[in-house]
Amino acid sequence: MAKPNMEQISAALKELESVSGKLDPAEIVKFAADHPDSPLFAWFTWDDTEAAKRYRLTQARELIRTVKITVTILDHKVSAPGYVRDPEATGDAGIYRSIHHVKTDKEIARDVMVEEMKRVSNAISRANQIAHFLEAEDEIREIQRLVAALARRIGIDGIPPSPAQH
């Protein structure tokens, strides 16, 4: 069965939400399992061996993210991830590099910072979309402006400024 389109998924999730006013991932899985004709059914991996393998990869990524390093700078402790996604990895490979290794290679360090700044920018863009409905757009635009300015200052291109600056 082909993956359903997002319109079908959205409609099915809205229907589930209408029952309790919330979406519970466990209930979504149960509904999908019980309704093979639902567009939600095709979204999931029902082969338990394959699903277990994918889940273990998710667990391994979570394990990698738990490692932190602590550096003391002028009596101030700073904690940072011990590993970061390898910017040279393609697709969803989920390959990581030690932050210590990244630090020794300026090109890779720059690429890591580009990816981090993109994540920050994307998170702020998502927050801006939400803020539109919560009437807090001005504050989010200011944060976007500051992130874009920081990216420019450290030489990273491609971080969009706030919508108000377009």
C-alpha positions as CSV (number, residue, x, y, z in Angstrom):
1,M,0.0,0.0,0.0
2,A,1.3,3.5,-0.9
3,K,1.9,6.1,1.7
4,P,-1.1,8.4,2.0
5,N,-0.8,12.0,1.3
6,M,-0.7,14.6,4.0
7,E,-4.2,15.8,3.3
8,Q,-5.5,12.3,4.0
9,I,-3.4,12.0,7.2
10,S,-4.6,15.4,8.4
11,A,-8.2,14.5,7.9
12,A,-7.8,11.2,9.7
13,L,-6.0,12.8,12.6
14,K,-8.7,15.5,12.9
15,E,-11.3,12.8,13.0
16,L,-9.5,11.1,15.9
17,E,-9.0,14.4,17.7
18,S,-12.7,15.2,17.5
19,V,-13.4,12.2,19.8
20,S,-11.5,13.6,22.9
21,G,-10.1,16.9,21.8
22,K,-6.6,15.5,21.9
23,L,-4.3,13.2,20.0
24,D,-2.7,10.4,21.9
25,P,0.1,8.5,19.9
26,A,-0.9,5.2,21.5
27,E,-4.5,5.7,20.4
28,I,-3.4,6.6,16.9
29,V,-1.4,3.3,16.6
30,K,-4.4,1.3,18.0
31,F,-6.8,3.0,15.6
32,A,-4.5,2.4,12.7
33,A,-4.0,-1.3,13.6
34,D,-7.7,-1.8,13.9
35,H,-8.5,0.0,10.6
36,P,-6.4,-1.3,7.8
37,D,-8.4,0.8,5.3
38,S,-7.5,4.0,7.1
39,P,-4.8,6.3,5.6
40,L,-3.1,6.0,9.0
41,F,-2.5,2.3,8.6
42,A,-0.1,2.7,5.7
43,W,2.0,5.2,7.7
44,F,3.2,2.6,10.2
45,T,5.7,-0.3,9.9
46,W,3.6,-3.4,10.9
47,D,6.4,-5.9,10.4
48,D,7.5,-6.3,14.0
49,T,11.1,-7.3,13.1
50,E,11.5,-4.2,10.9
51,A,9.8,-1.9,13.4
52,A,12.0,-3.2,16.2
53,K,15.1,-2.6,14.1
54,R,14.0,1.0,13.4
55,Y,13.1,1.6,17.1
56,R,16.6,0.3,18.2
57,L,18.1,2.9,15.8
58,T,16.0,5.6,17.4
59,Q,17.2,4.4,20.8
60,A,20.8,4.4,19.7
61,R,20.4,8.0,18.5
62,E,18.9,8.9,21.9
63,L,21.8,7.2,23.6
64,I,24.3,9.2,21.6
65,R,22.5,12.5,22.5
66,T,22.7,11.7,26.2
67,V,26.5,12.1,26.2
68,K,27.5,15.6,27.3
69,I,30.9,17.2,27.9
70,T,31.5,19.9,30.4
71,V,34.1,22.6,30.0
72,T,35.1,25.2,32.6
73,I,35.7,28.6,31.2
74,L,36.7,31.3,33.8
75,D,35.0,29.4,36.6
76,H,31.9,28.9,34.5
77,K,30.9,25.4,33.6
78,V,29.4,24.9,30.1
79,S,27.8,21.7,29.1
80,A,27.5,20.7,25.5
81,P,26.6,17.7,23.5
82,G,29.5,15.2,23.3
83,Y,28.5,14.2,19.8
84,V,26.9,16.1,16.9
85,R,25.4,14.9,13.6
86,D,28.1,14.5,10.9
87,P,27.4,17.3,8.4
88,E,29.0,15.1,5.7
89,A,26.5,12.2,6.2
90,T,23.8,12.0,3.6
91,G,20.1,11.4,4.0
92,D,18.9,9.9,7.3
93,A,22.1,8.1,8.0
94,G,22.3,9.4,11.5
95,I,26.1,9.4,11.7
96,Y,27.6,11.4,14.6
97,R,31.0,12.8,15.3
98,S,32.7,13.6,18.6
99,I,32.6,17.3,19.4
100,H,36.3,17.0,20.1
101,H,36.9,15.8,16.6
102,V,34.7,18.6,15.1
103,K,36.7,21.2,17.1
104,T,39.9,20.2,15.3
105,D,38.6,20.6,11.8
106,K,37.5,24.2,11.0
107,E,35.5,23.2,7.9
108,I,33.5,20.5,9.7
109,A,33.1,22.8,12.7
110,R,31.6,25.5,10.4
111,D,29.3,23.0,8.7
112,V,28.1,21.8,12.1
113,M,27.4,25.4,13.1
114,V,25.5,26.0,9.8
115,E,23.3,23.0,10.6
116,E,22.7,24.1,14.2
117,M,21.8,27.6,13.1
118,K,19.4,26.1,10.5
119,R,17.8,24.1,13.3
120,V,17.4,27.3,15.4
121,S,16.0,29.2,12.4
122,N,13.5,26.4,11.7
123,A,12.4,26.2,15.3
124,I,11.9,29.9,15.4
125,S,9.9,29.7,12.1
126,R,7.7,27.1,13.6
127,A,7.3,29.2,16.7
128,N,6.4,32.1,14.5
129,Q,3.6,30.1,12.8
130,I,2.3,29.2,16.2
131,A,2.7,32.7,17.5
132,H,0.5,34.0,14.7
133,F,-2.4,32.3,16.5
134,L,-1.3,33.3,19.9
135,E,-0.7,37.0,19.0
136,A,3.0,37.0,19.9
137,E,4.4,37.6,16.4
138,D,6.4,40.7,17.2
139,E,8.5,39.0,19.8
140,I,9.2,36.0,17.5
141,R,10.2,38.3,14.7
142,E,12.7,40.0,16.9
143,I,14.2,36.6,17.8
144,Q,14.4,35.7,14.1
145,R,16.1,39.0,13.4
146,L,18.7,38.4,16.1
147,V,19.4,34.8,14.9
148,A,19.8,36.0,11.3
149,A,22.2,38.8,12.5
150,L,24.2,36.3,14.6
151,A,24.5,33.9,11.6
152,R,25.7,36.8,9.4
153,R,28.2,37.9,12.0
154,I,29.8,34.4,12.2
155,G,29.7,34.0,8.5
156,I,26.8,31.7,7.9
157,D,24.7,32.4,4.8
158,G,21.2,31.1,4.2
159,I,19.6,31.8,7.6
160,P,16.5,33.8,6.7
161,P,15.7,37.0,8.5
162,S,12.3,37.5,10.1
163,P,9.3,37.8,7.7
164,A,9.1,41.5,8.5
165,Q,12.5,42.0,6.9
166,H,11.6,40.4,3.6
